[in-house]
Amino acid sequence: MDKTIKTVRGNPLAAEPLGRLLIKFAIPSVLSMLVDALYNIVDQIFIGRGVGYLGIAATTVTFPFVTILLSIATLLGIGGSVYTSMNLGAGKEAEAEKTLGTVFTLSVAIGILFTVICLTFLKPLALAFGATKGAQGSLSYVLDYVPIILLGAPFSMAAIALSSMARACGSPILAMGCFLVGAVINLVLDPIYIFVFNWGVKGAAIATVTSQIMSAVILLVYFLKKGHIRLRRKKYLPYITHLRSDICVWASILHDSGGGNNSAD
C-alpha cells in the first residue's frame, strides 16, 4: 500500500486524468520531432553556405551511421521506458531503477563499441555509403566530419535513451527541453565554428557533438539528482532480465504492427 501511495504521489501517470496526460505528453513529443527536424535543416544550411555542396555530401554519407545509432538507442529507450512504466505502475521502484541503470550503461557501452568499430573501418564504410574519391570527391570531407560525429555517439545514444526514460517517469517537458537546448547550442556554435573560426565541416561536427553532450548531461543530472527514479552506482550493471524485457517489448510492437498490416490487406 505504501509503495502504491508513493508511486501515485511521485508520478503523474498514476493519478492525472487520461485526457490531460495525452495533451501533456503528446505536445512535447511533437515539438521534439519538430526541433529535431529544425536541427538538421539549420545544420545543412550553415554547412551549405560555409563549405559547399561537398560538405553537404559529407553529412549525407553520415546518415547511415546516424540511422544505425538511432535505431539501437530507440530500441533501448522505448523498450526500457515501457518496462519502467509497468514497474512504476506496480509500485516496483527498485526494478524500475535497475531498468534505468541497464538502459544507461548499455547505451554508453554500445555507443563506445559502435565508435571503435566504425573508426576502425571508417574509409571502406564511407565508400560503401556513397563517398567519392578524387580532387572533387567527398571522401576527404567525410573523413573530417564523421570521426568527430562518431566520438559523440555514446552521448547521443545516452541522450536518446534517457529522454524516453524521462517520459516514462512523467517528465515529457524535460525530454523535449534537453533537445531544445541542444538545438539552440548547435544553432549558436555552427556559424561561429564554420564562419568565424573557419573550421569547415569539422566545426559543424564539433558543434553537433557539443550539443549532444549538453543534452546527455542535462538528462544525466536529472536522473542523478531529481528524478522520480535515480541512477545509482550499484544499479549501473546491466541486468539480462531487463535487457530481455526491452527486446521483447520491441518484438511485440513489431509483431502487432505486422499483424495490423496483414489484417488490413
N, C-alpha and C positions, 0 to 999 in steps of 0.2 A: 504493500500500500504506500509506504514512504517513498519507494522508488518511483511509483506512478505519479505521485504528487510532485516530486522533484522534476520529473520529466515534463509535466504539464506546465509548471512554472518557468522552466528554463528554455522551453522550446515552443514557439508559437504554433508550430504544426500540429501540436496536440490539443490546442484549445480554441483557436480562432475559427470563425465561420469559413466554409469552403469558398464562397464567392469572394471574400476579402483576400483569402490566401491566393486565389487564382490571379487576381489583379496584382497583388504584392509580388508574386514570383514571375508572372508572365511578362510584365512590362520591363523589369530589369534584364530578363533573359533576351528579349527582343532588342533592347538597347545595346546589350553586349555584342550581339551579332552585327548591329549597325556600326558600332565602334570598331569592331574587327575589320569590317569592310572598308571603313574610312581610313583605318590604319594602313592597309595595303595600298589603297588608292593614292594617299598622300606620299607614301614611300616611293611609289612608281613615278609620281610627278617630279619629285626632287631629283631622283636618280636620272630620269629622262632629261631634265633641264641641265643638271650639273655634269653628267657623264656622257649621256647619249644613248643611242639605241643598243650598243653593245653592253652597256650597264644594265639595261632592262632585260637583255637576253640572259645575262648572268643571273639575275634574280628569277627569271623563268626556269632556268635549269635547276634552281634551288628548290622549286616546288615539290618534286618527288621526295626529296629529303624531308621537307617540312610535313608533307602529307603522311608519310610513314610515322613520323614523330607524333603528329596529331592523333593518328588512329590508335596508337598504343596508349597515349595519355588519356584519350577518351575512354578506352576500354577500362583502364584502372579507375578513372574518375567516376564514370557513370555506374559501373558495377559496384564500386565501393560506396557510392552515395546511396544507392538503393539498399544495400545490405546494412549500411549505417542507419538509415531511416527505419528499417524493420526492427533493428535492435533498440533504437531510441523509443520507438512506439511500444516495445515490450518492457521498457524500463531497464534494459541491459546496457548501461553506460560503459561498463568495463569492456564489453565486447565491441561496442562502437569505437572506443579508443584504440583497441587492438586493430580494427579495420583501418582507422586513420593512420596509425603508425605503419601498417603494411603498405598502404597506398603511397604514403610519402617516401618511405625507404625504397620501394620498388621503382617509383617514378624517377628518383635521383639516380639509382643504380643503373637502371636501363638507359637513362639519358647518357650517363658516362660511358657505358658499353657501346651504345649507338655512336657516340662521338669517336671513340677509339677505332671502331670498325670502319666507319666512313672516312676518317682521316687516313687510315692505312691504305685504303683502296680508292682514294679520292679521284685521282686522274682517270682511271678506267670507268669509274661510276659516272663522272661528269661527262665523259664522251658518250657513254651509253644513254645518258639522259638528254643528249642533244647538243652538248658543247662542240664548238668547231675550232679546228686548229688554224694556224696561219696568222699573217700580219693583221688581217681583217676579221679574224675569228674571235669568238667569245671566251675561249678556254682560259686565257690569262686573267680575264676579269672574274671568271668563275673561281679560279684558284686564289684570287684575292678576297672574294666575298664569302664563299661557302665555309672555309675553315673557321672564320670568326663566328658565323651563324651556328656552326656545329658546337663550338665551345659554350654557347648559351643553351644547348639542348637540355642539360639537367635542370636549369632554371625554368625553361619554357615548359617542360613536362611537369615539373612540380607545380607551377602556377596553374596550368590547365586542370590537373587532377585535384588540387586543393580547392579550386574555385567550385568544382562540383560538390566537394565535401562541405564547403561553406553553405551552399544552397540547402543541402540535406540537414544542416544544423540550424536552419532558419535565418540565414543571413544573405539573402539574394542581393541586397544593396552592396554589400562588401564584395561579393563575387563580380558585380558589374564595376564597382569603383576601382578595384585594383587594375583592371584592364583599361579603364578610362585614364587613370593616372599614367599607365604605361604609354598609352597613345599620345597623351599630351607631352610627355618627356621625349618621345620619338619625334613628335612634330617640332619641338624646340631644337633638339640636337641635330636633326637631319640637315637643315640649312647651315648650321654653324660648322659641322664637320665637313660637309661637301663643298660649300662655297667659301667660307672663311679660312678654314684650315687646309682646304684643297686636298682632302684625303680620298676623294672619289668614292668608289664602291666600298672601300674599306671603312670610310666614315659612316656610310649608310648602315653597314653591318654592325659597327660599334654602337651606333645609336639604337638599333633594334635590340641588341643584346642587353644594353643598359636598361632599356625599358622593360625587358623580360625579367631581369634581375630584380628591379624595383617591384614589379607585380608579385614575384615569388616572395620577396622579403615581407611585403605587407601581409600576405596570407600566412606566412610562417609566424610572424609576430602575433597575429590574431590567435592562431591555434596554440601558441606557447603561453600566451598571457590572458586572453579574454574569451576564448571560445567556450561554448557550452560543453564540448568535449575538448580535451587538451592533448597535445603531443607530449608524451612523457618518455624519458630516456629508456626506461625498461620495456617500453612497448614499441620501440623502433624496429625490433627484429621482425621480419616478415613471417606471417603465420600462414601455413599451407591451407588451412581451413578457410581463411578469409580470401585468399587468392582464388581458391576453387569456387567460392561463392561469387566473386566478381565475374569469373569466366562463365559460370552457369547463368547469371543474370543476363549477360550479353547474348549467350546462346539462346536463351528464352526469347529475348527481343527479336533476334534474327529469325527464329523459328516462327514466332507469331506474325512477323512481317511477311515471311514467305507464305505462311498459311493464308493470310489475308489476301495476298495477290492471287493465290491459286483459287480461292473461293470466288474472287471477282471474275476470274476467267470462266 
